[in-house]
Amino acid sequence: MAHRQTNRHNLEYYFWYTSSDGVKHLATSTDTPGAVPTQFNDYAFTPSRFAQEPYPATFPPGGIWPPKTVTDLLVPLGPECTECVGDICYTDTVCEDPICDHTFENWKAATQEWQEYFELRMTEGRGVGVYTKRAFDVGDVLGWYAGELKTTEECKDGDYFMEMEIGPMPWASQTAEETVFIDASIKGNWTRFINHSCEAYATFCVRRVGNVRIMVVEAVKDIPANTELTIDYGPEYYGMSTSRICQCGAQSCVGVKKLKLQEERRAKMRMKTCRKDCPPQE
Ligand SMILES: C[S@@+](CC[C@H](N)C(=O)[O-])C[C@H]1O[C@@H](n2cnc3c(N)ncnc32)[C@H](O)[C@@H]1O
């Protein structure tokens, strides 16, 4: 997937996808016309972004705020973070030691290599998607969502924003939900290209690596090689109450239901208009 490119500033990684005729093309952002995302397998953290943010309601008393490091912001608390996913993907090895030896640095170095198990290809009507080059088992951690850490205020609506809870999980505190956004629109890793399916192969879920909270891609079923890796983006993205139309093509696709409902509504409107406009038949 990675093609090392030389530009006049630096050696940089871009994303390349394969079109149906087998030709490689440079990937661009779907929400920012002309923007060329670069490969970035890390969190970009700018403390000044969070300096004015109030102390998160989900943080226990005595937390470090405003955050000075990624760990201050993404402190791995809560039930989802009791187990560390270790230093590598593709295993179901988990570590329950809260102060274990696994490190975010090792995780980033290892996951940089594992992207080679996937290929970016142009799909039918859904932009670039991710395809597997090998099989995976249910429960495997396939990767993690990287990008720039931003406040909720900065991220309203975009194709590459991932919202992640901070502090203990919201259901632990019952009352509050605090989140940060991971923005992969300009800098991110291959997971930014995973398309939605109503019958998805994987899910995004919060996990821990050492002392940092991450959002991993976890297989929810066995995935064969040469298959499009998909995630269910959830009802807020493609659900019945949104204007987006899913084109995943799955049997239970919400887009098909939505279009059917829209057509039924239009037919009802046409009948009403006709009754109003047409003179009653003798
Ligand atoms: C996170 S991006 C996925 C990568 C994207 N396909 C690309 O080329 O960069 C999400 C965007 O991909 C497209 N997409 C993903 N899944 C889709 C689906 N099931 N139906 C229609 N469009 C989809 C939509 O434009 C969506 O806003």
The ligand as an SDF file (V2000), in Angstrom:
LIG
                    3D

 27 29  0  0  0  0  0  0  0  0999 V2000
  -14.2450    7.3710    6.1680 C   0  0  0  0  0  0  0  0  0  0  0  0
  -14.5790    7.6400    4.5120 S   0  0  0  0  0  0  0  0  0  0  0  0
  -14.2230    6.0690    3.8080 C   0  0  0  0  0  0  0  0  0  0  0  0
  -13.2130    6.1990    2.6900 C   0  0  0  0  0  0  0  0  0  0  0  0
  -13.7250    6.8630    1.4380 C   0  0  0  0  0  0  0  0  0  0  0  0
  -14.4650    5.8940    0.6380 N   0  0  0  0  0  0  0  0  0  0  0  0
  -12.6190    7.5020    0.6110 C   0  0  0  0  0  0  0  0  0  0  0  0
  -12.5810    7.3150   -0.6140 O   0  0  0  0  0  0  0  0  0  0  0  0
  -11.8140    8.2140    1.1860 O   0  0  0  0  0  0  0  0  0  0  0  0
  -16.3430    7.7030    4.5420 C   0  0  0  0  0  0  0  0  0  0  0  0
  -16.9460    8.1230    3.2120 C   0  0  0  0  0  0  0  0  0  0  0  0
  -16.8700    7.0520    2.2570 O   0  0  0  0  0  0  0  0  0  0  0  0
  -18.0780    6.9410    1.5220 C   0  0  0  0  0  0  0  0  0  0  0  0
  -18.7770    5.6940    1.9490 N   0  0  0  0  0  0  0  0  0  0  0  0
  -18.3580    4.8230    2.8760 C   0  0  0  0  0  0  0  0  0  0  0  0
  -19.2310    3.8130    3.0160 N   0  0  0  0  0  0  0  0  0  0  0  0
  -20.2440    4.0540    2.1690 C   0  0  0  0  0  0  0  0  0  0  0  0
  -21.4740    3.3850    1.8900 C   0  0  0  0  0  0  0  0  0  0  0  0
  -21.8170    2.2430    2.4810 N   0  0  0  0  0  0  0  0  0  0  0  0
  -22.3030    3.9530    0.9700 N   0  0  0  0  0  0  0  0  0  0  0  0
  -21.9680    5.1060    0.3480 C   0  0  0  0  0  0  0  0  0  0  0  0
  -20.8240    5.7870    0.5610 N   0  0  0  0  0  0  0  0  0  0  0  0
  -19.9660    5.2720    1.4770 C   0  0  0  0  0  0  0  0  0  0  0  0
  -18.9120    8.1540    1.9040 C   0  0  0  0  0  0  0  0  0  0  0  0
  -18.5530    9.2190    1.0500 O   0  0  0  0  0  0  0  0  0  0  0  0
  -18.4370    8.4370    3.3220 C   0  0  0  0  0  0  0  0  0  0  0  0
  -18.6820    9.7630    3.7170 O   0  0  0  0  0  0  0  0  0  0  0  0
  1  2  1  0
  2  3  1  0
  2 10  1  0
  3  4  1  0
  4  5  1  0
  5  6  1  0
  5  7  1  0
  7  8  2  0
  7  9  1  0
 10 11  1  0
 11 12  1  0
 11 26  1  0
 12 13  1  0
 13 14  1  0
 13 24  1  0
 14 15  1  0
 14 23  1  0
 15 16  2  0
 16 17  1  0
 17 18  1  0
 17 23  2  0
 18 19  1  0
 18 20  2  0
 20 21  1  0
 21 22  2  0
 22 23  1  0
 24 25  1  0
 24 26  1  0
 26 27  1  0
M  CHG  2   2   1   9  -1
M  END
$$$$
